[in-house]
């Protein structure tokens, strides 16, 4: 009898959404790769870019930690890499992991090699691949004609967050990391999201060569629908609105959409409502479309808290790692 091959899964995104997916999948037999956006410019990433001249490392760090060995002393290392300093002039708000990789980049003379060696230190179960090594910034154009540059400004707008984004680009144009393209092309499953549509998922699809690789791969392409809308990005967006934006870059390439159908914690929803953010309305209909919709309970019941020194707005409600892994593996079992 032929031994079944280990499936190759590529997760594309950045931030806490990709962290959640990777954390669940690493517990199962599969070959994991995370293709991570490299245009973040907020929080400690801004200082990494401005003061060290490096590409942003926070999303890379989160993916490395998600894939890391959690046993014994490696579990302590994992906590260390996520540690955010709350004291110290000039260091408050920075994470140990970001500083570690900045130092290692200087020692090795290569940020790419520093990422690779950090993966060895953490004994990660998979690989973390920057989508590009081009130093670039995200630029958003809004329906009133205004333009904002840099991801953190788009992510936490000072303007009317109800305005729609009509165009999103990278400036300058970014060229794909060949390793990222190779991973996508050889994958059995490509997972997009969850995560902020315009600042976590789309920055990867704006990199030259990435949309083409996704269109050409034989992999099953899965999109994990966000739980909540995002003021300043997807204000009042329904599930269909999310898909329409993705199809602008990928065409009818998405095969499966995972949508949460469980009730979210009321106390968290009350907090989100203060920021004009609501659960994403499921208005998807497969009639005439090429994708399958899987509706399942994939939300975590835990309300997330953050460090007091973390100046960025973070999601309170997240997907459940194990629930997502179970659904994704069931999709693979049907297609392989």
Secondary structure, 3 states (H helix, E strand, C coil): CCCCCCCEEEEEECHHHHHHHHHHHCCCCCEEEEEECCCCCCCHHHHHHHHHCCCCCHHHHHHHHHCCCCCHHHHHHHHHHHCECCCCCCCCCCEHHHHHHHHHHHHHCCHHHHHHHHHHHCCCCCEEEECECCCCEEEEEECCCCEEECHHHHHCCCCCCCCCEEEEEEECCCEECHHHHHHHHCCCEEEECCCCHHHHHHHHHCCECHHHHHHHCCCEEEEECCCECCCCCCCCCEHHHHHHHHHHHHCCCCCEEEEECCCCCHHHHHHHHHCCCCECECCCCCCCCCCEEEEECCEEEEECCCCCCCCCCCCCEEECHHHHHHHHHHHHHHHC
